[in-house]
Amino acid sequence: GDWPKAVTTTPAEIMRLDGAGQLAAGGPADFIVFKGRGFTELLSRPESDRIVVRDGRAIERDLPDYSELDDLMGE
């Protein structure tokens, strides 16, 4: 159905981010792969096993220790 547009192209269009929220040949390959097959499955579990793809490559899946985030959080 059209439900993926609710979290992809529709918000991008509302924010006037031309071309964002969609995959296209030659465009950036930034997306997240979830096991949930629909909104109800996606929202009913934490989906911690998701795969985040940035510039066409899966990013590191191991979470950093909280202390490594201190400088980012201004502490």
Z-matrix of the N, CA and C atoms (Angstrom, degrees):
N
C 1 1.430
C 2 1.521 1 111.70
N 3 1.298 2 113.89 1 -164.75
C 4 1.465 3 121.03 2 -178.14
C 5 1.524 4 113.34 3 -92.24
N 6 1.349 5 118.49 4 1.86
C 7 1.464 6 119.53 5 -174.07
C 8 1.519 7 114.46 6 -58.88
N 9 1.352 8 122.10 7 -31.48
C 10 1.472 9 118.67 8 178.63
C 11 1.526 10 113.48 9 -60.04
N 12 1.328 11 116.95 10 -26.83
C 13 1.460 12 119.56 11 178.64
C 14 1.529 13 112.30 12 -61.45
N 15 1.329 14 116.80 13 -24.82
C 16 1.471 15 121.21 14 -179.03
C 17 1.530 16 111.98 15 -63.59
N 18 1.327 17 117.24 16 -23.23
C 19 1.466 18 120.19 17 -179.37
C 20 1.527 19 111.98 18 -122.61
N 21 1.329 20 117.35 19 12.40
C 22 1.463 21 120.45 20 -179.10
C 23 1.522 22 111.03 21 -127.96
N 24 1.319 23 115.89 22 -93.53
C 25 1.465 24 119.79 23 -173.22
C 26 1.523 25 114.22 24 -70.65
N 27 1.334 26 118.63 25 -34.93
C 28 1.469 27 119.95 26 -178.40
C 29 1.532 28 111.81 27 -62.53
N 30 1.350 29 120.56 28 -51.25
C 31 1.467 30 118.93 29 177.09
C 32 1.529 31 112.19 30 -61.56
N 33 1.334 32 117.51 31 -37.19
C 34 1.462 33 120.23 32 178.83
C 35 1.524 34 110.98 33 -62.82
N 36 1.326 35 116.92 34 -41.97
C 37 1.464 36 120.78 35 178.60
C 38 1.531 37 110.90 36 -65.00
N 39 1.336 38 116.81 37 -41.86
C 40 1.468 39 120.88 38 179.61
C 41 1.534 40 110.60 39 -61.37
N 42 1.347 41 116.33 40 -38.56
C 43 1.475 42 121.40 41 -179.74
C 44 1.522 43 112.54 42 -85.97
N 45 1.350 44 115.46 43 3.54
C 46 1.467 45 122.02 44 179.64
C 47 1.538 46 112.29 45 57.85
N 48 1.324 47 115.11 46 42.16
C 49 1.466 48 121.70 47 176.58
C 50 1.524 49 107.95 48 -100.97
N 51 1.305 50 115.94 49 84.48
C 52 1.467 51 121.93 50 -175.30
C 53 1.528 52 111.13 51 -55.28
N 54 1.317 53 116.33 52 127.78
C 55 1.449 54 121.97 53 176.73
C 56 1.514 55 115.22 54 81.96
N 57 1.315 56 118.34 55 -9.53
C 58 1.466 57 120.51 56 180.00
C 59 1.527 58 109.44 57 -78.73
N 60 1.322 59 115.75 58 154.56
C 61 1.452 60 120.09 59 176.52
C 62 1.510 61 115.08 60 81.67
N 63 1.335 62 116.52 61 14.09
C 64 1.451 63 118.86 62 178.84
C 65 1.524 64 109.95 63 -146.22
N 66 1.321 65 115.17 64 151.23
C 67 1.454 66 120.72 65 176.11
C 68 1.519 67 108.40 66 -96.62
N 69 1.328 68 115.66 67 134.30
C 70 1.456 69 120.39 68 -179.73
C 71 1.522 70 109.32 69 -147.69
N 72 1.306 71 116.55 70 150.02
C 73 1.461 72 121.10 71 177.69
C 74 1.523 73 109.91 72 -55.75
N 75 1.323 74 116.05 73 128.01
C 76 1.456 75 121.36 74 179.66
C 77 1.518 76 114.28 75 84.16
N 78 1.327 77 117.35 76 -8.74
C 79 1.462 78 121.29 77 179.37
C 80 1.518 79 111.17 78 -88.82
N 81 1.332 80 116.77 79 173.65
C 82 1.463 81 119.44 80 178.31
C 83 1.524 82 110.94 81 -67.50
N 84 1.310 83 116.18 82 140.47
C 85 1.472 84 120.65 83 179.58
C 86 1.529 85 107.88 84 -101.68
N 87 1.314 86 116.50 85 78.46
C 88 1.458 87 123.11 86 178.94
C 89 1.523 88 107.33 87 -116.97
N 90 1.335 89 116.54 88 114.72
C 91 1.457 90 120.05 89 -179.14
C 92 1.521 91 110.05 90 -161.99
N 93 1.320 92 116.32 91 171.34
C 94 1.462 93 122.82 92 179.45
C 95 1.522 94 108.21 93 -125.91
N 96 1.319 95 115.94 94 134.45
C 97 1.462 96 121.75 95 178.68
C 98 1.524 97 108.25 96 -105.28
N 99 1.326 98 116.61 97 123.71
C 100 1.461 99 123.29 98 178.90
C 101 1.519 100 109.58 99 -115.21
N 102 1.335 101 116.79 100 155.13
C 103 1.455 102 120.70 101 175.08
C 104 1.527 103 111.31 102 -80.39
N 105 1.326 104 117.77 103 -26.52
C 106 1.459 105 121.15 104 -179.62
C 107 1.520 106 110.69 105 -56.88
N 108 1.325 107 115.81 106 134.30
C 109 1.472 108 120.18 107 -176.64
C 110 1.517 109 113.09 108 -92.12
N 111 1.291 110 117.86 109 -4.23
C 112 1.460 111 122.65 110 179.56
C 113 1.520 112 108.89 111 -164.85
N 114 1.340 113 116.74 112 176.41
C 115 1.465 114 120.28 113 -178.97
C 116 1.515 115 112.76 114 -55.21
N 117 1.321 116 118.15 115 -44.39
C 118 1.466 117 119.70 116 -176.36
C 119 1.522 118 111.45 117 -62.90
N 120 1.316 119 118.02 118 -42.77
C 121 1.457 120 119.95 119 177.87
C 122 1.520 121 111.01 120 -70.75
N 123 1.308 122 117.45 121 -38.53
C 124 1.459 123 121.36 122 180.00
C 125 1.523 124 111.52 123 -62.25
N 126 1.321 125 116.66 124 -42.37
C 127 1.459 126 121.14 125 -176.20
C 128 1.526 127 114.07 126 -87.82
N 129 1.329 128 118.76 127 -10.21
C 130 1.458 129 120.34 128 -176.74
C 131 1.519 130 113.28 129 -88.28
N 132 1.308 131 118.09 130 -10.03
C 133 1.469 132 122.59 131 179.88
C 134 1.520 133 109.47 132 -134.37
N 135 1.333 134 116.73 133 160.77
C 136 1.464 135 119.01 134 -178.00
C 137 1.532 136 114.45 135 -70.16
N 138 1.338 137 118.63 136 -15.83
C 139 1.464 138 122.63 137 179.88
C 140 1.534 139 111.79 138 52.42
N 141 1.327 140 116.29 139 38.97
C 142 1.469 141 120.34 140 -179.31
C 143 1.520 142 112.61 141 -69.46
N 144 1.321 143 117.71 142 -12.00
C 145 1.457 144 120.87 143 177.97
C 146 1.531 145 112.18 144 -93.22
N 147 1.317 146 116.39 145 16.05
C 148 1.464 147 120.95 146 -179.48
C 149 1.530 148 110.29 147 -62.21
N 150 1.304 149 115.73 148 159.97
C 151 1.466 150 121.84 149 176.36
C 152 1.524 151 106.94 150 -117.32
N 153 1.324 152 116.26 151 121.96
C 154 1.462 153 121.82 152 178.86
C 155 1.528 154 107.77 153 -101.31
N 156 1.327 155 115.77 154 123.55
C 157 1.459 156 121.68 155 -179.63
C 158 1.521 157 108.05 156 -109.86
N 159 1.316 158 115.64 157 126.47
C 160 1.469 159 122.10 158 -179.66
C 161 1.516 160 107.45 159 -127.06
N 162 1.309 161 117.54 160 125.77
C 163 1.470 162 122.43 161 -177.47
C 164 1.529 163 111.53 162 53.11
N 165 1.329 164 116.44 163 37.73
C 166 1.448 165 121.21 164 175.27
C 167 1.515 166 115.79 165 83.06
N 168 1.334 167 118.34 166 3.08
C 169 1.462 168 121.13 167 -179.07
C 170 1.518 169 110.64 168 -128.99
N 171 1.331 170 115.57 169 139.86
C 172 1.466 171 120.40 170 176.60
C 173 1.528 172 108.61 171 -66.09
N 174 1.342 173 116.58 172 133.66
C 175 1.461 174 119.77 173 -179.97
C 176 1.528 175 109.72 174 -84.87
N 177 1.315 176 116.64 175 168.55
C 178 1.461 177 123.25 176 178.85
C 179 1.516 178 109.60 177 -56.69
N 180 1.322 179 116.89 178 134.12
C 181 1.461 180 120.71 179 -176.35
C 182 1.516 181 113.13 180 -96.38
N 183 1.334 182 117.73 181 -15.13
C 184 1.462 183 119.79 182 179.98
C 185 1.526 184 109.64 183 -75.21
N 186 1.317 185 116.05 184 128.97
C 187 1.458 186 120.23 185 179.58
C 188 1.518 187 110.18 186 -76.37
N 189 1.339 188 117.47 187 141.88
C 190 1.465 189 119.94 188 178.36
C 191 1.528 190 110.39 189 -72.66
N 192 1.307 191 115.83 190 158.05
C 193 1.452 192 121.06 191 173.28
C 194 1.532 193 108.02 192 -66.16
N 195 1.312 194 117.01 193 147.09
C 196 1.471 195 120.01 194 -179.33
C 197 1.527 196 111.92 195 -54.70
N 198 1.331 197 118.47 196 -36.87
C 199 1.468 198 121.02 197 -178.23
C 200 1.529 199 111.56 198 -62.80
N 201 1.343 200 117.27 199 -26.99
C 202 1.461 201 120.28 200 178.58
C 203 1.526 202 111.83 201 -70.80
N 204 1.314 203 117.15 202 -17.22
C 205 1.456 204 122.11 203 -178.12
C 206 1.527 205 113.23 204 -93.41
N 207 1.330 206 117.41 205 -5.79
C 208 1.461 207 120.78 206 -176.13
C 209 1.527 208 112.96 207 -54.76
N 210 1.321 209 117.71 208 -46.53
C 211 1.471 210 120.57 209 -178.63
C 212 1.526 211 111.41 210 -65.26
N 213 1.309 212 117.27 211 -31.99
C 214 1.459 213 121.26 212 179.94
C 215 1.528 214 111.76 213 -73.13
N 216 1.311 215 116.16 214 -29.01
C 217 1.462 216 121.39 215 -176.14
C 218 1.534 217 111.97 216 -94.54
N 219 1.319 218 117.18 217 0.28
C 220 1.460 219 120.49 218 177.09
C 221 1.527 220 113.14 219 76.39
N 222 1.305 221 116.83 220 25.10
C 223 1.476 222 119.67 221 179.27
C 224 1.499 223 110.67 222 -98.86
